[in-house]
Amino acid sequence: MTLNYKKALAKYFPGEPADYTSLEAYLTANILIEGLRRTGPALDTEALVSNLEAMQNYELGVGSKVSFGPSDHQALHKVWGTQLDKTGQYHAIDLD
C-alpha cells in the first residue's frame, strides 16, 4: 500500500514529500473506496454504513487488518507515533 501511495503522490503531486498525514489520508480513502465498491451502484448512506460495518479483516497493507462493526467504528487499534520537529518534518517515535 505504501508503494502505491508513493506512486500516486508522485503522479498527482510531483515534488511533494511523503508524510504521515497524507499517508493516513490515503489509507482512509482506500477504506472508503472499498466500502463504496462493496455497496455497489445502489449507493445510499444506510447501505454504505452497513457495508463498512460488515467489513472484517480487510487487508490494508500496513501490517494490521481493518475490521468494523455496528459498535466499532475505529479502523485500526494500533498507533504509529510521529512527532513534528521545529522544521515541520515528521519523525517516527517508539511508543512501546
C-alpha angles and dihedrals in degrees: 000000000000091000090053089049092052091048092050092046092051092047100046101026107028113193094017111127119237113250140171095256095057091041090055090048090050092051092047091050090052091054090051091047090052090050090051091047091052092047094053128194095324090078122173133141096261094049092048093048091047092051093046091049089051092053109116129178094350107180107231095173099242100101096268127080121228121234131170135183139180090275098028116072096155106108099198129020095196121090123209105201122221134178128204113223128209092271093055095255122136121229129187115245128197112245096180 
